[in-house]
Each structure stands twice: as C-alpha cells, then as structure tokens.
Amino acid sequence: MKTAIWLYLFLFLAVFDLHAQYPILTPFAISLGAAPTFIGWMMGIYSLTHLPGNLIAGTQIDKHGSRRYIVFSLLGAGFILLLQAHVHTPWQLLALRSISGFVLAFLSPACLALLAQLSSDPVKQGKYMSGHGVVHTLASVVSPAAGAIIVGSMGFSATFSGLGYLLILTGVIAFMTMPRGIVKQHEKVTEPAKPDVAPADATSVFLPVSWRYFALPLVIACAQGILFFELPLRGGGHSSMMSTGLLFSIISIGALFTLSMLFLNRYSPKLRLVAGVLLMSLCFFVMAAIPQIPLSTVLFVLGMSKGIIFPAMATLFIRLSGGSKLGRIFSLQSIATSIGSFIGPITAGQLRVGLSPYFIAFVLLMIGMLLLPYYTSRREASLSDSKSILN
C-alpha cells in the first residue's frame, strides 16, 4: 500500500504538470506564428514518437521493473520543458514536442504495470486502477485552469520553466522511493497447470490478447485528440485560454463523478467499457449535430464516460492477460493510444473546414465499439480459469 501511495503522489504531480499545458500549447504555438494545420501536426507528432518508446517499454518493463522507466520519463520530460521555455520558432517547438513524446512513452505502461503487480486479487487490482483514475482525474481537474492562470500572470516562458522544475523534482523523489526491480505480489499462490489450448494463429503468440481489443484505445485516443485540438481553437487561441482551461476542468470533474461510484467495479469490465464508449460517442454526436446544447453540459457527460472507460479498460486487459506480461499488455495499449492521438489532431486540422471533426470522432468510436469481441474465445476462457485458480 505504501508503494501505491507514493505512486499516486508521483502520478498526481506528473499529470498536473502535463495537463496544465493543454490550454496553453495552442496559444503558445500561435504566438510563434504557427498555423492551425501545423498545430495539428505538432500535436500528432508528439503521439507518433510515443511508438518507439512503447515498443521498447513492452518487454523491458517486464524484465527490469518499472522504477527506472518512471524516473527516466519524469526527469527527461522536465528537462525538455526547461528547453521549451526558450524556443522562438514553431519548428523548435515541434522538435521538442517530438522528443517529449518518446520520453513520456514509458510513463503510463510502467505505472500501470507497477500498480497491477501490487496484488494478484482481481478486486484489489480493480481498486488500484480506480485509484489511478481518481488521482489522474483530480490532477486534471485543477491543472488546465491553473496553467491558464499561471500563463496569464507569469507568461509562457516562466510557466514552462516552473512545470519543468516540478517534473524534475518528482523524478528525483521517485528515484529515492520507488522499489527496485519487479514488485513481488504479497499473496502466495500456486502455479496453475498450463491450459491445453493452442493459440489460434501466429498473431495470438505475439499479442497476449486479441488485437480487436486494442482498437478501442486507438479510436478513443483519436476522438480525444480531436477534442484537444478543437477546444483551444474555438475562440481564436489568444483570448480563450482561461475559458478553455475551465472546459478541460469540466471534463475532469465529470470523470471524477463516475470514478467516485465505486460500486461500478462490481460489474463486468467489458460491459462498463461498452457503456462508456457509447456514452462518449453520443457526446461527440451532440457536439456535431446539436450545438444548441451548452458545451459545458456535454463535456461534463463526456468526462463521465471517461471515468467509466479507463478503469474498465485496465481491468479488462489484466483479466485477459491472466496477470502475466503486464508490461507488454500496457505497452500495446499505449501504442494503440499513441497511433490514435497522432491521427486525431491531424485529421481535425485537415478536415475541420468541410466536415465537423466531432462527427468523425463519433463515427470512429462507433466503429471501435463494433470491433470489440462480444464472445469469449477458448484462450480467454482458459486465462480466466487460470486467474480464478490463482485466487
């Protein structure tokens, strides 16, 4: 439990630091002379450079543990923000954002794998994932508005420098307190007999679970990338930083609302996942087709869907994997998320004149929900049986 508390503290500081940039990056890029299309590529390239980091993280976290990768991500991202405080051209900002994307690619799979390793009990694992979601959401509630306020009083350069020093301090504390190596589960378990089930094909040997499950984090990230691109541009970028920060905070308050409903953990993670994605897709449809509904109301409901989706997705992946190769599982999830986050803002930047990007997000979410396997394969059933034996 002590490890979980420290990890939640580091996550809070890191998420606060990173989410504080959401409402100010677009105005900052515009102040450097960047066009909306360039901003779309800047946001997309950040996610694209996640991919090599995700690929490296997958096997290395399982082999060496999470500690070194958490520390590396926090320190690296902090130093990059210090450099970002002194850029003068859009291309310099693009270069630093691309490096930052690689550095931060290790943080999410390392943190999720470490949390999942703290217990072999599915109920406790679900609570740890919900706690991760609560901490993530609490930080993201205050950070967008705080970032906009700090920029308004201190300017872009001082804000990026302050956020950079905060990340570096967090990385140093993580280095001093995080456990070395792989965390051993406290429960003593007996190794179950390996199920006599052969994988269906070569793909199932490489992927711990069916590739169709990873379509959902891809389309969800794509939809979020579209939203994060569109919201700062709604008022022209310069005069709307404060209102944009408040809108991002409203999303997080909605997520916190559903994350606090701990009874939701009793329901099937796949059922929760489908319900959350359906609710999110309806929010994007409303933003595209019914603009009369207040944006703050729609974003609050969209945040509620996020509070349902992300703990359910993490729990589902843990169960499907049987509790093994968690670094690889969460690395593959991060890869899918990175691809979606790359496609989303670029698509919005190219098509926003002739077609509502929110409608594109709605269509993608519905496709992702249709691709989700709604049956239990022999391999998944065997992993579930193995997990029940462990507990």
C-alpha positions in Angstrom: 0.0 0.0 0.0 2.9 2.3 0.7 4.2 1.9 -2.8 0.7 2.7 -4.2 0.5 5.9 -2.2 3.9 7.1 -3.4 3.0 6.2 -6.9 -0.3 8.1 -6.7 1.6 11.1 -5.5 4.0 11.0 -8.4 1.1 10.5 -10.8 -0.7 13.5 -9.4 2.3 15.8 -9.8 3.1 14.4 -13.3 -0.5 14.7 -14.6 -0.9 18.1 -13.1 2.3 19.2 -14.8 1.3 17.8 -18.2 -2.4 18.7 -18.3 -1.6 22.3 -17.3 -0.1 22.6 -20.8 -3.3 21.6 -22.7 -5.0 25.0 -22.8 -1.7 26.9 -23.4 0.2 24.9 -26.0 -2.0 26.0 -28.9 -1.9 29.8 -28.0 1.8 29.4 -27.5 2.3 27.9 -30.9 0.1 30.6 -32.5 2.3 33.3 -30.7 5.3 31.7 -32.5 3.5 32.1 -35.9 2.1 28.5 -36.3 -1.0 27.9 -38.5 -3.8 25.5 -37.3 -2.6 22.8 -39.7 0.9 23.0 -38.3 -0.5 22.8 -34.8 -2.4 19.6 -35.7 0.9 18.1 -36.9 2.7 19.3 -33.7 0.1 17.6 -31.5 0.2 14.5 -33.7 4.0 14.1 -33.9 4.1 14.1 -30.1 2.0 10.9 -30.2 3.8 9.4 -33.1 7.1 9.5 -31.3 5.4 7.5 -28.5 5.6 4.4 -30.6 9.3 3.5 -30.4 9.2 4.2 -26.6 6.1 2.0 -26.3 7.9 -0.8 -28.2 10.9 -0.6 -26.0 8.9 -0.4 -22.8 6.8 -3.5 -23.5 9.5 -6.2 -22.8 11.9 -4.1 -20.8 9.3 -3.2 -18.0 8.5 -7.0 -17.6 12.3 -7.7 -17.5 13.6 -4.9 -15.3 10.6 -3.5 -13.5 9.0 0.0 -13.6 11.2 2.1 -11.5 13.9 3.2 -13.9 11.4 4.0 -16.6 9.2 6.1 -14.4 12.3 8.1 -13.3 13.6 8.4 -16.8 10.2 9.8 -18.1 9.8 12.3 -15.3 13.4 13.7 -15.5 13.5 13.7 -19.3 10.2 15.5 -19.6 11.3 18.0 -17.1 14.5 18.9 -18.9 12.6 19.2 -22.2 10.2 21.7 -20.7 13.1 23.8 -19.5 14.3 23.9 -23.1 10.7 24.6 -24.3 10.7 27.8 -22.3 13.3 29.3 -24.6 12.0 28.3 -28.1 11.4 31.1 -30.7 10.1 29.3 -33.8 7.3 26.7 -34.4 9.9 24.2 -35.7 11.8 24.3 -32.5 8.6 23.6 -30.6 7.8 20.8 -32.9 11.3 19.2 -32.4 11.0 19.4 -28.6 7.4 18.0 -28.6 8.6 15.1 -30.7 11.4 14.3 -28.2 9.0 14.7 -25.3 6.6 12.2 -26.9 9.4 9.5 -26.9 10.4 10.2 -23.3 6.9 10.1 -21.9 6.0 6.9 -23.7 7.4 4.9 -20.8 5.5 6.5 -18.0 2.0 5.1 -18.4 2.8 1.4 -19.1 5.3 1.5 -16.2 2.9 3.0 -13.7 0.0 0.7 -14.7 2.2 -2.4 -14.6 3.6 -1.5 -11.2 0.1 -0.9 -9.8 -1.2 -4.2 -11.2 1.8 -6.1 -9.6 0.9 -4.9 -6.1 -1.7 -7.6 -5.8 -3.0 -10.8 -7.6 -6.5 -10.3 -6.3 -8.8 -9.0 -9.1 -10.8 -6.9 -6.7 -7.7 -5.2 -5.3 -6.4 -4.7 -8.8 -9.6 -3.1 -9.8 -9.4 -0.7 -6.8 -5.8 0.2 -7.6 -6.9 1.0 -11.2 -9.8 3.1 -9.9 -7.4 4.9 -7.6 -5.1 5.6 -10.6 -8.1 7.0 -12.4 -9.2 9.2 -9.4 -5.7 10.6 -8.9 -5.3 11.2 -12.6 -8.7 13.0 -12.7 -8.1 15.1 -9.5 -4.9 16.4 -11.1 -6.5 17.1 -14.4 -9.5 18.9 -12.7 -7.3 21.8 -11.5 -4.3 21.8 -13.8 -5.8 23.2 -17.1 -7.3 26.2 -15.4 -4.2 26.6 -13.2 -2.0 26.5 -16.3 -4.1 29.3 -18.0 -3.9 31.4 -14.8 -0.2 31.0 -14.4 0.5 31.9 -18.1 -1.8 35.0 -17.6 0.3 36.2 -14.7 3.8 34.9 -15.5 4.0 34.4 -19.3 4.8 31.3 -21.3 8.5 31.0 -20.6 8.2 31.2 -16.8 5.3 28.7 -16.8 7.2 26.1 -18.8 10.2 26.5 -16.6 8.2 26.1 -13.4 6.5 23.0 -14.8 9.9 21.6 -15.8 11.4 22.0 -12.4 8.3 20.4 -10.8 8.8 17.3 -13.1 12.5 17.1 -12.3 11.8 17.2 -8.5 9.1 14.5 -8.9 11.6 12.3 -10.8 14.3 12.7 -8.0 11.7 11.7 -5.4 10.6 8.7 -7.4 14.3 7.6 -7.7 14.7 7.7 -4.0 11.4 6.0 -3.0 10.3 3.6 -5.8 11.1 -0.1 -5.2 13.9 -1.6 -7.3 13.1 -4.4 -9.7 9.8 -6.1 -10.2 7.3 -5.9 -7.3 6.5 -9.3 -5.9 2.9 -9.9 -5.1 2.2 -10.5 -1.4 -0.2 -13.3 -1.8 1.2 -16.8 -2.0 -0.3 -18.6 -4.9 0.1 -21.9 -6.5 1.1 -22.1 -10.1 -1.8 -23.5 -12.1 -1.5 -26.1 -14.7 -1.0 -24.6 -18.1 -4.2 -24.9 -20.1 -4.1 -27.4 -23.0 -5.2 -24.8 -25.5 -3.1 -23.9 -28.5 -3.2 -20.3 -29.8 -5.3 -19.8 -32.9 -2.5 -18.4 -35.0 0.8 -16.7 -35.0 -0.7 -13.4 -34.1 -2.0 -14.7 -30.8 1.5 -15.8 -29.9 2.8 -12.2 -30.3 -0.3 -10.5 -28.8 -1.3 -11.6 -25.2 -4.9 -10.8 -26.1 -6.9 -10.4 -29.3 -5.8 -7.4 -31.4 -9.5 -6.3 -31.6 -9.4 -5.2 -28.0 -6.7 -2.6 -28.9 -9.0 -1.0 -31.5 -10.9 0.8 -28.7 -7.9 2.6 -27.1 -7.0 3.7 -30.6 -10.3 5.2 -31.5 -10.8 6.7 -28.0 -7.4 8.4 -28.3 -8.3 9.6 -31.8 -11.5 11.2 -30.5 -9.7 12.8 -27.6 -7.0 14.1 -29.9 -9.8 15.8 -32.0 -11.3 17.3 -28.9 -8.0 18.6 -27.5 -7.3 20.1 -30.9 -10.7 21.8 -31.4 -11.3 23.3 -27.9 -8.4 25.7 -27.8 -9.2 27.0 -31.3 -12.9 27.7 -30.6 -12.1 31.3 -29.6 -9.1 32.0 -31.7 -6.4 30.8 -29.3 -5.3 34.1 -27.7 -8.3 35.3 -25.7 -9.8 32.0 -24.7 -7.1 30.3 -22.6 -9.0 30.7 -19.4 -12.3 29.5 -20.7 -10.5 26.6 -22.5 -8.8 25.6 -19.2 -12.2 25.7 -17.4 -13.7 23.4 -20.1 -10.9 20.9 -19.7 -11.5 21.0 -16.0 -15.2 20.4 -16.5 -14.3 17.2 -18.4 -12.2 16.0 -15.4 -14.9 16.9 -12.9 -17.3 14.6 -14.9 -14.7 11.8 -14.9 -14.3 12.3 -11.1 -18.0 12.0 -10.7 -18.2 8.5 -12.1 -14.8 7.4 -10.7 -16.2 8.0 -7.2 -19.0 5.5 -7.9 -17.0 2.5 -6.6 -20.0 0.2 -7.0 -19.4 0.2 -10.7 -16.4 -2.1 -10.2 -18.8 -4.9 -9.4 -20.0 -5.0 -13.0 -18.2 -6.7 -15.9 -15.4 -4.6 -17.2 -16.5 -5.3 -20.8 -20.0 -4.1 -20.0 -18.7 -0.9 -18.4 -16.4 -0.4 -21.4 -19.2 -0.7 -23.9 -21.4 1.6 -21.9 -18.7 4.3 -21.5 -17.8 4.3 -25.2 -21.4 4.5 -26.2 -21.9 7.5 -23.9 -18.8 9.2 -25.3 -19.8 8.7 -28.9 -23.2 10.2 -28.2 -21.5 13.3 -26.7 -19.5 13.8 -29.9 -22.6 13.4 -31.9 -24.4 16.1 -29.9 -21.4 18.5 -30.3 -21.6 17.9 -34.1 -25.3 17.9 -34.7 -27.0 19.7 -31.8 -24.8 22.8 -30.9 -27.7 24.4 -29.0 -27.0 22.2 -26.0 -24.5 24.0 -23.7 -20.9 22.8 -24.4 -20.1 22.6 -20.6 -23.0 20.2 -20.1 -21.9 17.9 -23.0 -18.3 18.0 -21.8 -19.3 17.0 -18.2 -21.1 14.0 -19.6 -18.2 13.2 -21.8 -16.0 13.3 -18.7 -18.4 10.9 -17.0 -17.8 8.5 -19.9 -14.0 8.7 -19.4 -14.4 7.9 -15.7 -16.2 4.7 -16.8 -13.9 3.7 -19.7 -10.4 3.9 -18.4 -10.6 1.8 -15.1 -12.7 -0.8 -17.0 -10.2 -1.0 -19.9 -7.3 -1.5 -17.5 -9.1 -4.2 -15.5 -10.2 -5.9 -18.7 -6.7 -6.1 -20.0 -5.4 -7.5 -16.7 -8.0 -10.2 -16.7 -7.5 -11.1 -20.4 -3.7 -11.5 -19.8 -4.1 -13.7 -16.8 -1.9 -11.3 -14.9 1.2 -12.1 -16.9 3.3 -9.9 -19.3 1.6 -6.8 -17.9 4.4 -4.5 -19.3 3.7 -5.8 -22.8 0.0 -5.5 -22.4 0.0 -1.9 -21.3 2.7 -1.1 -23.8 0.5 -2.4 -26.6 -2.4 -0.3 -25.2 -0.1 2.8 -25.2 0.9 2.0 -28.8 -2.7 2.0 -29.8 -3.3 5.2 -27.9 -0.3 6.9 -29.5 -1.5 6.0 -33.0 -5.0 7.3 -32.2 -3.6 10.5 -30.7 -1.5 11.0 -33.8 -4.3 10.5 -36.2 -6.9 12.6 -34.3 -5.5 16.2 -34.4 -4.0 15.8 -37.9 -7.4 14.7 -39.2 -9.1 17.6 -37.4 -6.6 20.1 -38.8 -7.0 18.9 -42.4 -10.8 18.4 -42.5 -12.2 20.9 -40.0 -13.4 23.4 -42.7 -15.6 21.0 -44.7 -16.6 18.4 -42.0 -17.2 18.6 -38.3 -14.3 16.8 -36.6 -16.7 15.9 -33.8 -18.8 13.8 -36.3 -15.6 12.0 -37.4 -14.9 11.2 -33.7 -18.5 9.8 -33.3 -18.1 7.5 -36.3 -14.7 6.2 -35.2 -16.0 5.4 -31.7 -18.9 3.5 -33.1 -16.6 1.5 -35.4 -14.3 0.7 -32.4 -17.3 -0.5 -30.4 -18.4 -2.8 -33.2 -14.9 -4.3 -33.5 -14.9 -5.3 -29.8 -15.2 -9.1 -29.4 -18.5 -9.8 -27.8 -17.8 -13.5 -27.2 -15.3 -15.3 -25.0 -12.7 -17.3 -27.0 -11.2 -20.6 -25.8 -7.9 -18.8 -25.0 -9.6 -16.0 -23.0 -11.7 -18.6 -21.1 -8.6 -20.6 -20.2 -6.8 -17.4 -18.9 -9.9 -16.5 -16.8 -10.0 -20.1 -15.4 -6.2 -19.8 -14.6 -6.8 -16.5 -12.8 -9.6 -18.0 -10.7 -7.3 -20.8 -9.6 -4.6 -18.3 -8.6 -7.1 -16.6 -6.3 
